[in-house]
Amino acid sequence: MAIWLGRATSQECTAGTTPLLVFTPNNLEETVAIKIISLDALKSKRLEELIFEEIKILQQMNHPNIVKFYEALLSDRNCYIIT
């Protein structure tokens, strides 16, 4: 499991109904957004599949006008998509 050390800013917001945390890791010079998805909120297997499809697509993207994908982490309760 990766450990991201850094400082969270006070810029918490939402993307639709998904909470985002704006974070500056110590090992990066730029700020990242962490999309926090509650696994309990995924009421169907299809919604879970869509999240993993989103991660696969983000991993393949490399364009200056699209956010950079850094990592996806999975805990017992949440999925974290770091962009």
Secondary structure, DSSP 8 states (H G I E B T S, - for coil): -----EEEEEEEEEETTEEEEEEEETT-SS-EEEEEEEGGG--SHHHHHHHHHHHHHHHH---TTS----EEEE-SSEEEEE-
